Amino acid sequence: MNCDHHLSSCHSSLVYDKLCRLAACHLRKELRGLALDPTELVSEVYLRLAGAHLEFIDQAHFLATASRKMQQILVDRARRHLASKRGAGERSVEFDETHIATARSQEMVALGDALEELVRLDERKARVTALHYFGGLTHDEIATACGIHANTVARELHLSEAWLRGQFVT
């Protein structure tokens, strides 16, 4: 799971290395065999971002956008995985890694849905949360990327974590 290839359009190996670290953070909780490797995830993100013709304010904005795309790609893969497991109503009685993968896919979809709802309710909280948990950024790095104080980052994370926990209480 290491990013050996450099994208031809990615002029900075530093940016590429940061993208690979972001991808590794996103993939940390995925099961082998179902997840992309970091190189594949970086390539997929690059293709989606290049096709969107977006302009980025700075490197932090680019990395935040890339992190969000990575999360969306993994949620989409989890949705496809769940859809492929629905079959004709038959259920397997064997316990294997597929059951674990299905549960993880369900969790990923639920988290993706909750984050989408958080974006609608409070975009800044959602961005801070994604940068911290999926981007692996520190409070200071998030503060710089979002143009807010590190104490505000801590407060936003605390509030968004509480809100997300409330979404999963049954």
Number of C-alpha atoms within 10 A of each C-alpha: 11 10 18 10 10 15 14 6 8 11 10 11 11 10 15 18 15 14 26 23 18 25 27 24 18 22 21 12 11 19 15 12 9 14 18 20 18 23 21 16 25 27 16 16 23 19 11 15 16 11 9 9 8 10 9 12 9 9 11 18 15 17 20 24 19 21 26 18 19 26 23 17 17 22 21 16 18 26 19 13 16 18 11 10 15 10 9 6 7 8 9 9 7 8 8 9 12 14 14 12 20 18 14 17 24 17 15 22 21 17 17 19 14 18 23 15 15 19 14 11 11 14 14 17 22 23 22 25 25 21 25 18 15 21 27 19 20 14 19 15 16 26 18 14 21 18 9 12 13 17 12 15 23 17 12 19 22 13 14 20 15 11 13 15 11 10 15 11 6 4
